Amino acid sequence: MKYAKDVELARLDPTSAVHRQLRAQAAWCEQQRVPYHIITDEDIRKDRIRLVNWKRLLPYLTPLMQHDTAPVQEAVLVLVAKQPMAWTALLDVLRTRFEPERVRAALAALLHQGRLDAPMGQVVIGPSLVVEQGVRRRATR
């Protein structure tokens, strides 16, 4: 991520450090055949809902290191394989089997891994957020 003002100044001054960094990044991406996009602070701030949602979810990702959420993740995936479900409906259904914090941690992990999908940039996490099976599947080992 770069500050928009620095990117603009770099475009005006090809000898600047930021200009050289951007050129090096673009060259590396071209060599690796990876799409190159410059993301600025303005880009991040204009997607406020997504930012709010991930700020809510990030604290749940760290506890995953300490707790096994695999059984919870599998239970979530079984439910959403049948049909998309609202965030709170998943919490309600799984409340009898798992603690709410473990369910939230599992949901955060599945969204982060791409195994679940939700309109994170359009709906704040809550009763209206519907999650469904994601495009990325678990890698086979």
C-alpha positions in Angstrom: 0.0 0.0 0.0 1.2 3.5 -0.9 -0.1 6.9 0.0 -1.9 8.5 -3.0 0.1 11.7 -2.6 3.4 9.8 -2.8 2.3 7.9 -6.0 1.3 11.2 -7.6 4.6 12.7 -6.7 6.5 9.6 -8.1 4.7 10.0 -11.4 6.0 13.5 -11.6 9.5 12.7 -10.5 11.0 9.5 -12.1 14.1 9.8 -10.0 12.2 9.5 -6.7 12.6 6.5 -4.4 8.8 5.7 -4.7 9.0 5.7 -8.5 11.9 3.3 -8.4 10.0 1.0 -5.9 6.9 1.0 -8.1 9.0 0.2 -11.2 10.7 -2.7 -9.3 7.4 -4.0 -8.1 5.9 -3.9 -11.6 8.9 -5.6 -13.1 8.8 -8.4 -10.5 5.1 -8.9 -11.1 5.7 -9.1 -14.8 8.4 -11.7 -14.4 6.1 -13.8 -12.1 3.1 -13.2 -14.4 1.2 -11.7 -11.5 -1.2 -8.8 -12.1 0.2 -5.6 -10.7 -2.0 -3.0 -9.1 -1.0 0.0 -7.0 -3.3 0.2 -4.0 -3.3 3.5 -2.1 -4.7 4.7 1.2 -7.6 6.3 -0.7 -8.5 2.9 -2.3 -8.6 1.3 1.1 -10.6 4.0 2.8 -13.3 4.1 0.1 -14.3 0.5 0.8 -15.4 1.4 4.4 -17.8 -1.5 5.0 -15.2 -4.1 4.0 -12.7 -2.4 6.3 -15.1 -2.4 9.2 -16.0 -6.1 8.6 -12.3 -7.2 8.5 -11.5 -5.2 11.6 -14.2 -7.2 13.3 -13.0 -10.5 12.0 -9.2 -10.2 12.5 -9.3 -10.7 16.3 -10.8 -14.1 15.7 -8.0 -15.2 13.4 -5.3 -15.1 16.1 -7.1 -17.5 18.5 -7.3 -20.0 15.7 -3.6 -20.7 16.4 -4.6 -21.8 19.9 -7.9 -23.7 19.2 -8.9 -26.4 16.9 -11.7 -25.0 14.8 -11.6 -27.7 12.1 -14.8 -29.5 13.4 -16.6 -26.1 13.5 -15.4 -25.2 10.0 -16.6 -28.6 8.7 -20.0 -28.1 10.3 -20.3 -24.6 8.7 -19.4 -26.0 5.3 -21.9 -28.7 5.5 -24.7 -26.2 6.3 -23.8 -23.7 3.6 -23.4 -26.5 1.0 -27.1 -27.0 1.2 -28.0 -23.3 0.9 -26.6 -19.9 1.7 -27.2 -18.8 5.3 -27.4 -15.6 7.3 -24.5 -15.0 9.7 -26.7 -15.0 12.8 -28.6 -18.1 11.6 -25.3 -20.0 11.5 -24.5 -18.9 15.0 -28.0 -20.0 16.2 -27.8 -23.4 14.5 -24.3 -24.2 15.8 -24.8 -22.8 19.3 -25.9 -26.1 20.6 -22.7 -27.8 19.5 -20.0 -25.1 19.8 -19.2 -21.9 21.7 -20.1 -18.8 19.8 -16.5 -17.6 19.8 -15.4 -20.8 18.1 -18.1 -20.4 15.5 -17.1 -16.8 14.8 -13.4 -17.9 14.6 -14.3 -20.6 12.1 -16.4 -18.2 10.0 -13.5 -15.7 10.0 -11.0 -18.4 8.9 -13.3 -19.8 6.2 -13.9 -16.3 4.8 -10.1 -15.6 5.0 -9.3 -18.8 3.2 -11.9 -18.2 0.5 -13.9 -21.3 1.4 -16.8 -19.1 2.3 -18.0 -16.1 0.4 -20.1 -13.1 1.5 -20.7 -9.5 0.3 -18.2 -8.2 2.8 -17.9 -4.8 1.0 -21.7 -4.3 0.9 -23.2 -5.6 4.2 -21.9 -5.1 7.8 -21.5 -8.4 9.7 -24.8 -9.1 11.4 -28.3 -10.5 10.7 -28.3 -9.3 7.0 -24.9 -10.8 6.0 -25.4 -14.0 4.1 -22.5 -16.5 3.6 -22.3 -19.1 1.0 -19.8 -21.7 -0.3 -16.7 -20.0 -1.5 -14.9 -20.5 -4.8 -11.7 -21.8 -3.3 -11.8 -25.3 -2.0 -9.6 -26.9 0.5 -6.3 -28.0 -1.1 -5.7 -31.7 -1.2 -2.5 -32.8 0.4 
